[in-house]
Amino acid sequence: MTDMPHSKKPTLWRHAPLAAIVVVAIVGSFTLSDYFTFDTLQSNRDALLAFRDANFLGMVALFITIYVVIVAFSLPGASVASVTGGFLFGLTLGTVFNVIAATLGACAIFLAARWGLGKTLAAKIDASDGTMKKLKAGLHENEVSVLFLMRLVPAVPFFVANLVPALVGVRFTNFAMTTLFGIIPGAIVFTWIGVGVGEVFDRGERPDLSLLWEPQIIGPILGLCVLAAMPIFIKAVRGKKEL
């Protein structure tokens, strides 16, 4: 009597990290939305600055940890965190810390999704002969360009740009690289807002995040989108000529 073959289906524990992220994200959306706000930043601004001045490295570690958790679990408050980075650390260091934290958080959720559901879904797509397989093949041909576009286009939600690549099996190195560099333009804008947020609070106002859509800001970002899309366009034109 031969032994039964081992099941190729992933065990439930492989899905535990992504399941935990989904649960925390849902609970967090209802319980934390009133905490990660500009009102909270304004109320604690003096305490934050005092702690930063007394223990700079400790504040950096705390800030990056909180930001990573926010991104990894898709919690509300990522924009507030980016602005806080500028408020606490200035434009240069604030941008660096924001980019590092957001990239680490994005990589964490990518790996959690990839480890369980992503492998299962990618295998099903590879075994199929339908449209999804063709779309996946097209994505891999232009992987870096598409990933850059997903990061640069402001209309693409950050958590979507984290999860979708994991579920269709893109290379982790390409995901990490395009995340690191692709979020820099937006990070600079939000950090820049944070640099002057103290004066905004003193006037009794709230930070204006719509600055991202101002022509002088969105114009260069759209220009970067065009550059990122150029390899896709060139490949498409060459493909037609070869037919």
Backbone bond lengths (Angstrom), bond angles and torsions (degrees), N, CA, C in turn:
res aa  C-N    CA-C-N  psi(-1)  N-CA   C-N-CA  omega(-1)  CA-C   N-CA-C  phi
1 M - - - 1.469 - - 1.535 109.02 -
2 T 1.309 116.62 123.87 1.463 121.39 -176.73 1.513 110.44 -81.37
3 D 1.311 114.34 153.05 1.459 119.41 178.14 1.516 110.11 -72.21
4 M 1.294 115.35 147.73 1.463 120.43 176.64 1.520 108.69 -69.92
5 P 1.345 118.47 135.92 1.458 120.18 178.99 1.518 110.81 -64.64
6 H 1.304 113.73 146.36 1.453 118.14 178.02 1.526 109.99 -67.97
7 S 1.305 116.25 139.71 1.462 120.46 178.73 1.513 110.02 -66.30
8 K 1.319 115.59 137.83 1.457 120.63 178.26 1.517 112.15 -89.60
9 K 1.328 115.14 -3.82 1.456 117.76 179.75 1.525 110.03 -72.95
10 P 1.307 117.41 137.02 1.463 119.04 179.54 1.521 110.66 -65.08
11 T 1.299 116.42 140.10 1.453 119.55 178.35 1.513 109.95 -71.26
12 L 1.329 113.48 163.06 1.457 118.08 -174.31 1.524 112.62 -62.24
13 W 1.323 116.67 -30.09 1.466 118.30 -176.72 1.517 112.69 -65.67
14 R 1.337 116.68 -21.36 1.464 118.92 177.05 1.524 111.31 -68.33
15 H 1.324 116.09 -24.63 1.463 120.01 179.90 1.523 112.38 -91.12
16 A 1.340 116.56 -4.76 1.465 119.94 -175.41 1.530 113.44 -59.49
17 P 1.353 120.16 -44.18 1.476 118.83 -179.21 1.525 112.83 -59.85
18 L 1.340 117.00 -46.44 1.467 119.66 -179.63 1.526 110.63 -67.21
19 A 1.339 116.55 -38.87 1.467 119.90 177.91 1.527 110.28 -61.61
20 A 1.322 116.47 -41.43 1.465 120.06 178.51 1.518 110.86 -63.23
21 I 1.323 116.87 -40.88 1.464 121.16 178.72 1.523 110.71 -61.98
22 V 1.331 116.64 -44.21 1.465 120.88 -179.88 1.524 110.60 -62.59
23 V 1.334 116.64 -45.18 1.472 120.59 -179.33 1.526 110.55 -62.77
24 V 1.337 116.73 -48.33 1.467 120.60 -179.32 1.533 110.33 -63.41
25 A 1.344 117.02 -38.92 1.462 120.29 179.44 1.525 111.35 -62.75
26 I 1.330 116.30 -42.31 1.470 120.23 -179.92 1.524 110.65 -67.12
27 V 1.335 115.93 -47.79 1.467 119.67 179.79 1.528 110.24 -63.91
28 G 1.326 116.11 -42.48 1.456 120.20 -178.93 1.513 113.89 -63.44
29 S 1.337 116.28 -34.26 1.466 120.00 -179.83 1.526 111.80 -64.07
30 F 1.344 116.63 -26.47 1.465 120.52 -179.90 1.527 112.73 -95.32
31 T 1.333 116.90 -26.67 1.471 119.35 -172.05 1.518 114.64 -106.34
32 L 1.332 117.79 -21.00 1.457 119.84 -173.42 1.517 114.12 -110.37
33 S 1.313 117.36 -7.44 1.468 119.84 -175.18 1.525 112.64 -62.02
34 D 1.347 117.24 -23.79 1.466 120.28 179.93 1.529 112.33 -88.34
35 Y 1.334 117.55 -4.75 1.461 121.15 -177.34 1.529 112.43 -102.50
36 F 1.343 117.27 -42.54 1.460 121.07 -179.80 1.515 109.30 -86.81
37 T 1.321 116.26 71.06 1.464 121.87 -175.79 1.528 109.83 -132.94
38 F 1.331 114.62 168.49 1.466 119.58 175.99 1.522 111.19 -69.13
39 D 1.332 117.72 -27.35 1.462 119.85 175.76 1.522 110.52 -63.87
40 T 1.334 116.43 -40.24 1.466 120.48 177.62 1.519 110.60 -64.33
41 L 1.338 116.19 -42.20 1.459 120.26 178.06 1.517 110.66 -61.70
42 Q 1.325 116.82 -44.02 1.458 120.21 -179.32 1.530 111.16 -64.11
43 S 1.328 116.60 -41.07 1.458 120.40 -177.45 1.522 112.32 -68.04
44 N 1.334 116.80 -27.64 1.464 120.68 -175.06 1.525 113.24 -111.99
45 R 1.321 116.83 13.08 1.462 119.85 -174.12 1.523 112.39 -60.16
46 D 1.323 117.95 -43.50 1.464 120.44 -178.24 1.528 111.19 -66.58
47 A 1.324 116.46 -40.91 1.468 120.16 179.61 1.520 110.89 -65.91
48 L 1.325 116.95 -39.92 1.463 120.79 179.33 1.525 111.08 -64.64
49 L 1.323 115.74 -44.68 1.464 119.36 179.95 1.535 111.40 -65.43
50 A 1.321 116.21 -37.28 1.463 120.14 179.05 1.522 110.63 -65.95
51 F 1.323 116.14 -42.03 1.464 119.75 179.30 1.521 110.48 -67.02
52 R 1.325 116.93 -39.56 1.466 120.71 177.97 1.524 110.85 -61.13
53 D 1.333 116.30 -44.25 1.463 120.04 -178.45 1.529 111.95 -67.93
54 A 1.323 116.69 -31.06 1.459 120.65 -178.76 1.520 112.68 -84.33
55 N 1.331 117.05 -29.91 1.470 120.97 -175.71 1.529 108.50 -149.21
56 F 1.315 115.50 79.04 1.466 120.22 -174.00 1.537 111.79 -61.70
57 L 1.326 116.94 -49.13 1.468 119.95 -177.94 1.524 111.14 -64.21
58 G 1.334 116.13 -36.94 1.455 119.42 177.20 1.518 111.41 -63.61
59 M 1.335 116.81 -40.29 1.462 120.49 177.81 1.521 111.18 -65.96
60 V 1.328 117.15 -40.47 1.465 120.28 177.67 1.525 110.31 -60.32
61 A 1.341 116.42 -47.46 1.461 120.69 -179.07 1.527 111.05 -62.91
62 L 1.331 116.64 -42.97 1.463 120.99 -179.95 1.521 110.90 -64.94
63 F 1.334 116.08 -44.94 1.459 120.41 -179.79 1.522 111.72 -60.86
64 I 1.334 116.62 -49.12 1.472 120.07 -178.54 1.523 110.76 -63.45
65 T 1.334 117.15 -40.25 1.466 120.32 179.67 1.521 111.59 -61.47
66 I 1.336 116.25 -47.62 1.473 120.27 -179.78 1.523 110.39 -62.98
67 Y 1.336 116.56 -42.74 1.469 120.38 -179.00 1.530 110.45 -64.29
68 V 1.340 117.35 -42.32 1.466 120.94 178.45 1.528 110.36 -60.01
69 V 1.321 117.07 -43.83 1.465 121.08 179.39 1.521 110.83 -63.00
70 I 1.334 116.98 -42.17 1.468 120.76 179.10 1.523 110.69 -58.72
71 V 1.329 116.42 -47.06 1.464 120.16 -178.02 1.527 111.27 -72.00
72 A 1.328 117.16 -45.37 1.461 120.79 -176.09 1.521 112.03 -61.27
73 F 1.329 116.65 -34.76 1.460 120.27 -178.89 1.525 112.57 -104.03
74 S 1.329 116.28 12.57 1.476 121.79 177.64 1.526 111.71 50.84
75 L 1.324 116.09 43.71 1.458 121.20 -179.85 1.522 110.25 -83.36
76 P 1.322 117.47 157.13 1.469 119.55 176.43 1.521 110.15 -68.43
77 G 1.319 116.59 146.03 1.447 119.52 173.96 1.510 116.14 117.25
78 A 1.329 119.05 7.06 1.462 120.37 -179.21 1.530 111.12 -62.71
79 S 1.320 117.20 -40.79 1.469 120.04 179.33 1.520 111.08 -65.40
80 V 1.333 115.88 -40.68 1.467 120.23 178.10 1.528 109.93 -63.60
81 A 1.333 116.12 -39.59 1.465 120.27 178.89 1.527 110.63 -62.96
82 S 1.331 117.13 -42.42 1.467 120.38 179.45 1.518 111.20 -62.77
83 V 1.322 116.49 -42.92 1.460 120.68 177.94 1.534 110.28 -64.23
84 T 1.332 115.54 -39.29 1.467 120.18 178.40 1.523 110.97 -62.40
85 G 1.325 116.83 -36.17 1.459 120.41 177.10 1.511 112.06 -59.04
86 G 1.318 116.31 -42.09 1.459 119.82 177.11 1.511 112.16 -68.92
87 F 1.324 116.57 -38.63 1.466 121.91 179.43 1.527 111.54 -62.60
88 L 1.330 116.57 -40.84 1.465 120.48 -175.16 1.523 113.71 -84.81
89 F 1.336 116.56 -35.82 1.465 118.86 -167.48 1.521 114.64 -121.32
90 G 1.335 118.79 -1.08 1.452 120.10 -178.92 1.523 111.63 83.44
91 L 1.326 115.51 176.73 1.460 120.55 -172.37 1.528 112.77 -66.50
92 T 1.327 117.75 -48.90 1.463 119.93 -174.33 1.521 112.52 -70.23
93 L 1.336 116.75 -59.12 1.467 119.53 180.00 1.523 111.13 -65.64
94 G 1.322 117.15 -36.93 1.456 120.20 178.90 1.517 111.77 -60.49
95 T 1.334 116.26 -43.82 1.462 119.98 178.03 1.521 111.05 -63.76
96 V 1.327 116.68 -43.48 1.468 120.65 179.43 1.525 111.04 -59.93
97 F 1.336 116.60 -48.43 1.463 120.10 -178.76 1.525 111.35 -67.04
98 N 1.323 117.77 -38.58 1.461 120.83 177.77 1.526 111.48 -62.38
99 V 1.325 115.76 -45.00 1.464 119.84 -178.55 1.532 110.87 -66.29
100 I 1.334 116.47 -43.52 1.469 119.92 179.55 1.528 110.50 -61.03
101 A 1.327 116.52 -48.67 1.461 120.56 -176.96 1.531 111.54 -64.32
102 A 1.333 116.41 -45.84 1.473 119.68 -179.48 1.517 111.14 -64.00
103 T 1.331 117.34 -38.01 1.462 120.58 179.07 1.518 111.40 -67.26
104 L 1.335 117.51 -43.79 1.460 120.76 178.20 1.529 111.01 -62.25
105 G 1.323 116.70 -43.23 1.460 119.88 178.54 1.519 112.15 -64.14
106 A 1.339 116.27 -41.71 1.470 120.45 178.64 1.523 110.72 -63.71
107 C 1.322 116.83 -41.32 1.468 120.30 179.10 1.522 111.09 -64.75
108 A 1.329 116.55 -36.62 1.465 120.42 179.89 1.520 111.32 -63.77
109 I 1.331 117.57 -46.75 1.463 119.80 -179.46 1.528 110.73 -71.20
110 F 1.331 117.03 -32.58 1.464 120.77 176.16 1.522 110.35 -61.17
111 L 1.332 116.94 -48.83 1.464 120.75 -177.95 1.523 111.55 -66.76
112 A 1.331 116.88 -36.68 1.464 119.79 178.44 1.527 110.55 -63.78
113 A 1.337 116.04 -42.85 1.461 119.88 179.13 1.522 111.34 -71.09
114 R 1.313 116.35 -39.12 1.461 121.51 -177.92 1.525 111.74 -67.39
115 W 1.323 116.89 -38.13 1.453 122.71 -175.12 1.523 112.18 -62.67
116 G 1.298 117.74 -37.88 1.452 121.06 -176.91 1.515 112.94 -108.34
117 L 1.332 115.76 -87.51 1.454 121.49 -174.54 1.515 112.49 -61.86
118 G 1.344 116.50 -35.68 1.463 119.31 -177.89 1.508 112.80 -61.76
119 K 1.331 118.08 -43.55 1.460 120.63 179.47 1.514 111.14 -64.20
120 T 1.332 116.19 -42.17 1.462 120.18 179.71 1.513 111.32 -62.86
121 L 1.343 116.20 -47.61 1.464 120.38 -178.08 1.520 111.39 -66.51
122 A 1.346 117.17 -41.99 1.462 120.57 179.80 1.530 110.71 -61.97
123 A 1.336 116.22 -40.03 1.469 119.74 179.09 1.526 110.95 -65.32
124 K 1.331 117.16 -39.25 1.469 120.29 178.68 1.523 111.18 -66.23
125 I 1.338 116.12 -38.77 1.466 119.25 178.77 1.522 110.40 -65.77
126 D 1.339 117.00 -41.47 1.463 120.86 179.81 1.530 111.62 -64.80
127 A 1.330 115.98 -31.97 1.467 119.95 -178.48 1.518 112.34 -81.45
128 S 1.317 117.06 -11.71 1.464 120.68 -178.63 1.518 110.76 -89.57
129 D 1.324 115.56 169.28 1.464 120.97 177.67 1.529 110.91 -123.49
130 G 1.322 115.78 18.54 1.455 119.55 -173.76 1.507 114.62 -95.67
131 T 1.330 113.93 -161.28 1.459 121.32 -176.33 1.519 112.00 -64.18
132 M 1.336 116.69 -37.30 1.456 120.31 -177.99 1.522 111.79 -59.70
133 K 1.327 116.71 -39.23 1.458 120.09 179.60 1.531 110.34 -65.84
134 K 1.320 116.94 -39.75 1.462 120.45 178.24 1.530 110.82 -65.83
135 L 1.335 115.66 -40.45 1.462 119.32 178.65 1.525 110.89 -64.73
136 K 1.333 116.10 -39.55 1.460 119.75 178.98 1.527 110.68 -65.16
137 A 1.348 116.03 -41.00 1.459 119.55 178.35 1.524 111.04 -63.50
138 G 1.333 116.14 -41.07 1.459 119.83 177.39 1.514 112.39 -64.57
139 L 1.337 116.01 -36.86 1.452 120.10 177.92 1.527 110.83 -63.44
140 H 1.325 116.41 -44.48 1.463 119.40 -177.66 1.530 111.80 -67.38
141 E 1.321 117.17 -28.42 1.466 119.49 176.95 1.523 111.49 -68.46
142 N 1.328 115.79 -29.20 1.473 120.75 -177.65 1.532 110.50 -124.91
143 E 1.315 116.19 37.22 1.455 121.07 -168.60 1.528 112.92 -58.00
144 V 1.308 116.79 -51.62 1.464 119.99 -175.85 1.528 110.68 -63.56
145 S 1.323 116.82 -43.88 1.468 120.14 -178.96 1.522 111.50 -62.85
146 V 1.338 116.57 -44.37 1.467 120.26 -179.17 1.531 110.52 -65.15
147 L 1.320 116.95 -42.39 1.460 120.15 -179.93 1.529 111.19 -64.94
148 F 1.328 116.80 -39.56 1.462 119.68 175.86 1.527 110.73 -61.63
149 L 1.320 116.45 -42.83 1.465 120.16 -179.91 1.523 110.89 -61.85
150 M 1.335 116.56 -41.39 1.461 119.90 -179.86 1.524 111.19 -62.54
151 R 1.328 116.95 -32.01 1.464 120.41 178.64 1.519 112.27 -79.76
152 L 1.318 116.58 -36.19 1.458 120.07 -173.70 1.521 113.16 -81.13
153 V 1.332 118.22 -33.08 1.462 120.48 -177.30 1.523 109.13 -73.38
154 P 1.331 118.95 115.14 1.474 121.02 -175.96 1.521 113.46 -62.07
155 A 1.350 117.40 -24.04 1.459 120.13 -176.60 1.519 112.81 -73.36
156 V 1.331 118.42 -14.86 1.462 121.35 -179.99 1.526 108.85 -85.10
157 P 1.345 118.39 115.16 1.467 120.49 179.55 1.523 110.97 -58.49
158 F 1.331 116.60 144.80 1.459 120.95 -174.70 1.522 111.69 -62.18
159 F 1.348 117.28 -40.26 1.463 118.69 -177.90 1.521 111.57 -69.14
160 V 1.336 117.37 -29.10 1.469 120.62 176.24 1.520 109.82 -67.05
161 A 1.337 116.22 -43.22 1.464 120.57 178.74 1.526 111.55 -67.38
162 N 1.325 117.87 -17.53 1.461 121.32 176.59 1.525 111.85 -86.04
163 L 1.324 116.57 -41.25 1.462 120.77 -172.26 1.523 113.82 -84.75
164 V 1.319 117.32 -45.47 1.471 120.24 -174.65 1.529 112.07 -57.46
165 P 1.338 120.11 -47.26 1.465 118.86 178.55 1.531 112.99 -58.77
166 A 1.335 116.88 -36.67 1.463 119.81 179.97 1.521 111.20 -66.38
167 L 1.322 116.17 -35.62 1.462 120.52 -175.32 1.523 112.93 -78.06
168 V 1.328 116.97 -17.34 1.469 118.73 179.34 1.524 111.85 -109.10
169 G 1.334 116.80 6.64 1.456 120.25 169.16 1.515 116.88 80.59
170 V 1.344 118.54 34.63 1.465 118.91 176.77 1.529 108.98 -73.14
171 R 1.311 116.59 161.35 1.463 121.19 -179.86 1.527 110.16 -69.95
172 F 1.317 115.57 136.43 1.463 119.79 -177.79 1.530 111.25 -63.37
173 T 1.341 116.88 -39.90 1.466 119.28 -179.02 1.524 111.05 -62.04
174 N 1.333 117.11 -40.46 1.466 120.06 177.64 1.525 110.72 -66.93
175 F 1.329 116.45 -39.59 1.462 120.38 178.75 1.526 110.54 -62.21
176 A 1.339 116.28 -48.21 1.461 120.33 -177.92 1.530 111.15 -63.93
177 M 1.331 116.58 -42.40 1.461 120.38 -177.86 1.529 111.65 -66.48
178 T 1.324 116.69 -45.93 1.464 119.41 -178.65 1.522 111.52 -70.03
179 T 1.327 117.01 -29.67 1.468 119.79 175.04 1.518 110.27 -67.37
180 L 1.330 115.88 -48.62 1.461 121.15 -177.58 1.520 111.87 -56.57
181 F 1.327 116.56 -47.32 1.465 120.01 -176.61 1.530 112.44 -89.01
182 G 1.317 117.30 -29.94 1.459 119.99 -176.14 1.514 114.41 -71.86
183 I 1.347 117.40 -25.85 1.465 119.08 -178.55 1.525 112.73 -90.06
184 I 1.325 117.38 -4.29 1.466 119.86 -176.79 1.538 112.66 -59.62
185 P 1.351 119.91 -47.04 1.475 117.98 -178.81 1.528 112.99 -57.42
186 G 1.330 116.78 -48.09 1.460 119.49 179.03 1.518 112.22 -65.03
187 A 1.333 116.69 -37.19 1.459 120.55 179.75 1.526 111.13 -63.28
188 I 1.318 115.97 -38.87 1.466 119.52 178.64 1.529 110.54 -61.90
189 V 1.326 116.29 -42.17 1.470 120.18 -178.53 1.521 110.72 -63.19
190 F 1.349 117.14 -50.35 1.464 120.13 -177.85 1.529 111.24 -66.21
191 T 1.336 117.01 -37.46 1.459 119.67 178.10 1.521 110.52 -66.48
192 W 1.295 116.15 -39.16 1.465 121.92 177.93 1.534 110.53 -60.05
193 I 1.324 115.85 -42.19 1.466 119.59 176.06 1.527 110.23 -60.29
194 G 1.344 115.55 -40.51 1.454 119.95 -178.32 1.516 113.81 -65.98
195 V 1.335 116.74 -30.20 1.464 120.33 -179.43 1.528 110.89 -59.38
196 G 1.318 116.80 -36.51 1.464 120.27 -178.59 1.509 114.23 -103.68
197 V 1.354 116.92 14.11 1.459 118.50 -173.95 1.532 112.00 -68.91
198 G 1.338 117.55 -28.36 1.460 119.23 178.32 1.515 111.86 -61.03
199 E 1.330 116.98 -43.62 1.462 120.92 178.17 1.523 111.12 -65.71
200 V 1.327 116.06 -35.01 1.466 120.20 177.72 1.522 109.99 -63.12
201 F 1.340 116.58 -44.55 1.460 120.23 178.37 1.530 111.07 -63.11
202 D 1.323 116.73 -39.16 1.466 120.42 -179.41 1.523 111.41 -62.94
203 R 1.321 116.75 -27.72 1.478 120.24 178.41 1.523 111.45 -85.31
204 G 1.337 116.84 -0.32 1.455 120.41 -179.37 1.512 112.87 77.43
205 E 1.328 116.50 22.07 1.459 120.77 -178.73 1.524 111.03 -110.45
206 R 1.331 116.17 178.39 1.454 122.92 176.89 1.524 108.83 -117.85
207 P 1.339 118.24 149.84 1.475 120.62 178.74 1.524 111.41 -56.35
208 D 1.317 115.28 139.82 1.462 121.50 -178.57 1.530 109.16 -97.52
209 L 1.338 116.64 95.87 1.455 120.70 -178.70 1.521 112.30 -75.98
210 S 1.335 117.37 -8.50 1.462 119.91 177.61 1.528 111.25 -70.55
211 L 1.339 116.16 -5.47 1.466 120.14 177.69 1.523 111.35 -56.20
212 L 1.334 116.09 -29.32 1.458 120.19 -179.38 1.527 111.80 -58.79
213 W 1.333 116.66 -27.67 1.462 120.49 -175.87 1.526 113.23 -95.12
214 E 1.321 116.97 3.73 1.461 119.52 176.00 1.537 109.51 -67.02
215 P 1.339 117.57 144.69 1.470 120.44 -175.97 1.520 113.83 -54.19
216 Q 1.327 117.11 -40.12 1.465 119.09 -177.34 1.522 112.16 -70.42
217 I 1.340 117.44 -16.19 1.459 121.74 177.98 1.523 111.08 -98.37
218 I 1.328 116.05 -52.11 1.463 120.10 -175.75 1.520 111.29 -70.02
219 G 1.350 116.78 -27.19 1.465 119.84 -179.29 1.522 112.84 -59.19
220 P 1.343 119.01 -55.79 1.466 119.68 178.00 1.529 113.19 -60.61
221 I 1.343 117.36 -35.12 1.471 119.48 178.87 1.515 110.68 -65.34
222 L 1.335 116.55 -41.51 1.469 119.79 177.08 1.528 110.32 -65.58
223 G 1.335 115.77 -34.45 1.468 118.68 175.68 1.524 111.27 -61.23
224 L 1.333 116.65 -41.18 1.458 120.64 176.27 1.522 111.28 -64.37
225 C 1.334 116.36 -34.78 1.466 120.16 176.55 1.526 110.92 -62.24
226 V 1.327 115.50 -41.78 1.467 119.82 178.97 1.523 110.05 -63.29
227 L 1.328 117.21 -43.09 1.464 120.57 178.56 1.529 110.88 -62.20
228 A 1.336 116.39 -41.53 1.463 119.84 179.46 1.519 111.82 -65.37
229 A 1.348 116.10 -31.20 1.462 119.93 -178.54 1.527 113.14 -83.43
230 M 1.322 118.09 -13.95 1.458 121.05 -176.70 1.527 113.49 -58.06
231 P 1.349 120.38 -45.09 1.474 119.03 178.89 1.522 112.69 -58.92
232 I 1.350 117.24 -36.80 1.461 120.34 178.31 1.521 110.13 -64.31
233 F 1.339 115.83 -44.14 1.466 120.56 -179.42 1.527 110.80 -64.27
234 I 1.331 116.74 -43.56 1.465 120.85 -178.95 1.530 110.79 -63.04
235 K 1.333 117.08 -44.10 1.460 121.08 178.13 1.526 111.37 -61.48
236 A 1.342 116.15 -40.07 1.458 120.40 179.53 1.522 111.32 -64.16
237 V 1.344 116.41 -42.49 1.476 121.13 179.69 1.524 110.26 -66.08
238 R 1.317 117.79 -44.62 1.460 120.82 178.94 1.531 111.32 -63.35
239 G 1.343 115.70 -37.61 1.459 119.22 179.04 1.514 112.27 -63.09
240 K 1.344 116.49 -39.08 1.465 120.62 178.40 1.520 111.47 -67.35
241 K 1.335 115.92 -37.50 1.463 119.02 -179.55 1.531 112.27 -67.54
242 E 1.336 115.19 -30.33 1.464 119.28 -178.89 1.504 112.97 -78.25
243 L 1.350 117.15 -15.93 1.459 120.80 179.81 1.531 111.55 -72.87
